[in-house]
Amino acid sequence: MRFRTRLLSFTIVILGMTCNAYGQASFDDGLTARYAGDLETAAQIFSDLTQENPENSDAWVQLGLTHLTLENYDEAEAALKRAIEIAPDYSDAYLGLARLEWFRGNREPAEEYLSLAGDTEDTRALRRQINATPDVKKWRADIGLGYSDLSNSLPSWEQVDVALGYQFSEDTSATIGLQYANRFNISDVYVDAGLTHTLKNRTLLFASVGTAPDGDFRPEFQFRAGSEFPLVSSKDRGVELWTRIDASTASFSSGDVQSLGAGLQLRLHNDRYRIGANLIGLSDEAGESRSGFALNGEWQATRIARLLIGYVDAPETSEGITVDVRTVQLGCRFDFEDRGFQVFALSEERGAYDRTGVVFATNWRF
């Protein structure tokens, strides 16, 4: 009996030592995988450890840092904040959160977390990096002026656009805009608000809603949404193929109009050249289906100057009716560090009359 009791005690001790060694080895395996760049394996190991012991602050920190390297920012934030709940003075967790906010483009939160991370070589290095980077200008203002002459002695068109945008993070921004347009001596005021967000795979999502109360030629209500994303990307060759899909619905005084567009754009020589084509489908105010296309090209002529050309043969809803329009556009855009300028000239055939016009626009960040 005494022998069996001793054997049982010895077995329990061995099992306890084995479990402890296994747990320590699993943590070490996670570190080894993370430092070797096998991030998916590391994330799985640290996730398992946090499930086995939800109070393991070390595993939570390593899980957060692994997700940070994987650019899974939401998962990284949750793990690092969980570590701080367990160990409020865990400096590595605060340093991880500081890096996370810095990668997101949020300078102030990054500096706040960094102040809680203590004074180490790593914190000093990140602080030097932040201090060496100019403040991100999150506001952007746009102003555009347009003037057009019409054939057949018709009154000219004038248009003024103003917009104000704010960048919440590196990936998300919002814009509000106002447009005053005068056509045939009739004026409309159109206001809209839009939101854009870029996913980690560079997919751009956008949506906007606008209205022109009692509009004569601008929509009384309009909603638009779409996406742009890379289909093929070869950084070594400097070539990318992007696609764009967008849809809209609008209510005019004469009826409702829906449109759907899809296109491809080839970007060459590290985006120095762009060639694009779009197909456009539209259901007009009478419920009839119409279609058209658009072609465009861009050339980065100098470091700051980009030349643009476009041709459109597609239906357009104006003055409450949908007409087939052929447009040729030529323009140039100048981009400086915090300011940009654009000028466009256009020529249109609109059936009942022709239009020639010019547009000047500028934007600046602050």
Secondary structure, 3 states (H helix, E strand, C coil): CHHHHHHHHHHHHHHHHHHHHHHHHHHHHHHHHHHCCCHHHHHHHHHHHHHHCCCCHHHHHHHHHHHHHCCCHHHHHHHHHHHHHHCCCCHHHHHHHHHHHHHHCCHHHHHHHHHCCCCCHHHHHHHHHHHCCCCCCCEEEEEEEEEEEECCCCCCEEEEEEEEEEECCCCEEEEEEEEEEEECCEEEEEEEEEEEEECCCCCEEEEEEEECCCCCCCCCEEEEEEEEEEEEEECCCCEEEEEEEEEEEEEECCEEEEEEEEEEEEEECCCCEEEEEEEEEEECCCCCEEEEEEEEEEEECCCCEEEEEEEEEEEEEECCEEEEEEEEEEEEEEECCCEEEEEEEEEEECCCCEEEEEEEEEEEEC
